[in-house]
Amino acid sequence: MIKLLKPLAILAALGFPIAVIGYRLSLFPFPTSFQILTYTVYLSLVVFFLSLVMSFVKRSEPVLAKSAGIAAMIALLPLIGLGSQLFSARSVPEIHNISTDTVNPPAFDKVVALRSEYNNPLEYDVTKLAEIQSKAYPNVKTLMTDLSVAEAHAKAETVVKSMGLELVNSDAEAGIIEATETTTIWGFKDDIVVRIAEKGGETAVDLRSVSRIGRSDLGANAKRIEKFLANF
């Protein structure tokens, strides 16, 4: 039993990198990666608790007890890593479409062609999302500025580039900027649209950020919008 614990712990520790690398290399789709992560958690839990038990049972045999202890520590690594992600997911609402204007969200244009039928829909369901978003992210709201529409557009484009986003479309006449951000580890793509328009003698700057994959964005879209607003 103890001889198997360490190899199983190592296998559990490799679950996350296998899931990421396999997805990034297009060896399998994200749902498969998610299943691998699920099995990784189960395996890690089993190995961790079994190792603790065996470490206690074999406490009179230092070599075996130490081996079980090492297996427990190895199995604990994926539990900590994936556990923190689970905690983050549960601390925010399960949404992935965030807009500063929840009544008339900015519309995408060029980005539409970059998304596939397997991606999350771009439609912003006001009846379902507006109230949830407003409670979770009260700082995500329209930015009003004294800058002219042209000046605000130029500044918004500068901010987009400074954030390292991939510029997809910038149309000053239409008052729209579109960009995409690719996450570092998984390579997920989130799409962003900025709308600049005159409103009541001022210029209104609105943003929408939508994840292509996943039911929850772990708060990433709201953070991206808040960062843009702060930088602007």
MOZI-V154553 format. One line per field, one symbol per residue. phi: phi as a letter, one per 40 degrees, with the letter a starting at -180 (. if undefined). A space follows every 10 residues. Layout:
phi: ???
This chain:
phi: .ccccccccc ccccdccccc cccccgcacc dccccccccc cccccccccc cccccccccc bdcccccccc ccccccdccc cccccccccc cbccbbbbbc bccbcdccbc cdcccbcccc cccbcdcccd ccccccbccc adcbbcccdc cccccccccd cccgcccbaa bcccgbbbab bbccccgcbb bbbbbbacag gbbcbbbbbb ccbhcbbfgc cccccccccc cc
